[in-house]
Amino acid sequence: MQLDHDNLRALAAVVREGSFERAAAALHVTPSAVSQRIKTLESRMGRLLVLRTIPAQPTDDGRILVRLAEQAALLEHEALDHLGMGEDRPAPSLRIAVNHDSLETWFIEAATRYAEQTRTTLDLISEDQDHTAALLRNGSVLAAVTTLGDPVQGCRVHALGRMRYVATCTPAFHARHFARGVTPEALARAPVLVFNRKDDLQAQFARGVMGDMPWQPPTWWVPSSHAFVSATLAGLGWTMNPLPMVREALDDGRLVPLRARAWQDVPLYWQHWRTGSHTMERLTSAVLKAARALVRPARTAAPAAPEATGPAAG
């Protein structure tokens, strides 16, 4: 069986853009042409490939073909470039999943290094670090920064290092809520900042103090990494902030750790599909170099609590 590349591209565009209309605009054809290509492909395969939902979603079978289409487009671009025939064709954009805090702290350095070597661009999908691997597994992206160290089937995995998170708050917030230590009772009452419903770092820290006791504190939901830090500095609550984003505030005393060793290291990995692509090799090299420079290694000592305002161990 032979697969028509235009039909595969149409399927990938529908999944990537989320609708037949936006896929048509990206491919410079009519929505009816996209619909016909999808129907032809589904008829040839004898199975449903995309769910007509909002946004459009691939079926399990559709994900396999989307992955094939994305990899084929990348390899086609490389081949034409090598033959000197790719200048007049639009360069593909690689869909990559990156956790929120890496995107805010070190990944743009990787993208900058990558841009110096290629005409291709990146279509960055921001997702929680424990959930980026799911996008890789279902074929939505070609590569991901993830906490999953076990390779997704068909992928290569590279250890990046560890992102250090520190439980922080303002000195005034600490004096108000944790003057007698970071106790289960204090944690149960103190307002906490949480990124979104997938963010479990604060709950993990609380379990380390409270054990199996229920923890339902007043919660501020703040789905922005920079707003997260701003809310901490404003004294709205305590939270687990990525150290690169609060290092200066810890150094100058605007923030303090909740207690001694109020930190957690989260290992990060780079996983990508085995495409045999030179472009992916260049991106991987750029990611590894940027991560080596900016992601905190596990052996680095935890930040010390300032003497004047340092919290008592709870």
ABEGO torsion letter per residue (X at the ends): XBBBAAAAAAAAAAAAAGBAAAAAAAAGBBAAAAAAAAAAAAAAAGBBABBBBOBBBBBAAAAAAAAAAAAAAAAAAAAAAAAGAAAABBBBBBBBBBBAAAAAAAAAAAAAAAAAABABBBBBBBBBAAAAAAAAAAGABABBBBABABBBBGBBBBBAEBBBBBBBBBAAAAAAAAAAEBBAAAAAABBBBBABAABAAAAAAAAAAAEABBBBBBBBBBBBAAAAAAAAAAGABBBBBBAAAAAAAAAAGABBBABBGBBBBBBBBBBBBBAGBAAAAAAAAAAAAAAAAABBBAABBBBBBBAAABBBBX
